[in-house]
Amino acid sequence: MSARPLYVQLADVITKKIKSGELAPDRPIPSENHLADEYGVARLTARRAAQELRERGLIVTVRGKGSFVVEQPPTGTSHDGDEPTP
């Protein structure tokens, strides 16, 4: 069992789906209830995973509409590493 919190593990799984294109930009991600059912976690865990994805800049949540994948910069043009992470 991993020492990482379950919500971070779930966020990592969804991140991989976003990076692979399985979850496309401008398309909704599954609801918190659906994620909870699909991965066998509590709804609060799914909510915290969504919060983690928002903090990573991978999704945006629109009240009453759901959470959507943010358009990602093309691979190779990212400025990762240019600035130190706080």
C-alpha positions in Angstrom: 0.0 0.0 0.0 1.3 3.4 -0.9 2.1 6.1 1.7 0.6 8.7 -0.7 -2.9 9.8 0.2 -5.7 8.0 -1.7 -7.0 11.3 -3.2 -3.5 12.0 -4.6 -3.3 8.5 -6.1 -6.7 9.0 -7.7 -5.6 12.4 -9.1 -2.5 10.7 -10.5 -4.7 8.1 -12.3 -6.8 10.9 -13.8 -3.7 12.9 -14.7 -2.4 10.0 -16.7 -5.7 9.8 -18.5 -5.5 13.5 -19.4 -1.9 13.3 -20.5 -2.7 10.2 -22.7 -5.6 12.0 -24.3 -8.2 9.5 -22.9 -9.8 12.5 -21.3 -9.7 15.2 -24.0 -9.4 19.0 -23.6 -12.7 20.9 -23.2 -14.5 17.7 -22.4 -15.9 16.9 -18.9 -14.3 14.5 -16.5 -16.6 12.0 -14.7 -18.6 13.4 -11.8 -17.4 13.0 -8.2 -20.1 10.4 -7.7 -19.1 8.5 -10.8 -15.4 8.6 -9.8 -16.2 7.4 -6.3 -18.2 4.4 -7.7 -15.7 3.6 -10.5 -12.7 3.6 -8.2 -14.4 2.3 -5.0 -13.5 5.4 -2.9 -15.6 7.8 -0.8 -17.1 10.8 -2.5 -15.0 13.1 -0.4 -11.9 11.3 -1.7 -13.1 12.0 -5.3 -13.8 15.6 -4.4 -10.3 16.0 -2.9 -8.8 14.4 -6.1 -10.7 17.0 -8.2 -9.3 19.7 -6.0 -5.8 18.4 -6.5 -6.4 18.3 -10.3 -7.5 22.0 -10.2 -4.4 22.9 -8.2 -2.3 21.2 -10.8 -4.0 23.3 -13.5 -5.4 20.2 -15.3 -9.1 20.9 -14.9 -11.5 23.8 -14.3 -14.8 23.4 -12.5 -17.9 25.3 -13.7 -20.6 25.5 -11.0 -23.7 23.6 -12.2 -21.9 22.2 -15.3 -19.1 20.0 -14.0 -15.3 19.8 -14.3 -13.6 20.0 -17.6 -10.1 19.2 -18.9 -8.0 22.3 -19.6 -6.1 22.5 -22.9 -2.5 21.5 -22.2 0.5 23.1 -23.9 2.0 20.8 -26.6 4.7 18.5 -25.3 8.2 20.1 -25.8 7.0 23.7 -25.5 6.3 23.5 -21.8 8.3 25.8 -19.6 8.7 23.2 -16.8 12.0 23.6 -15.1 12.4 27.3 -15.9 11.2 28.4 -12.5 11.8 26.7 -9.2 8.8 25.1 -7.6 8.0 26.7 -4.3 
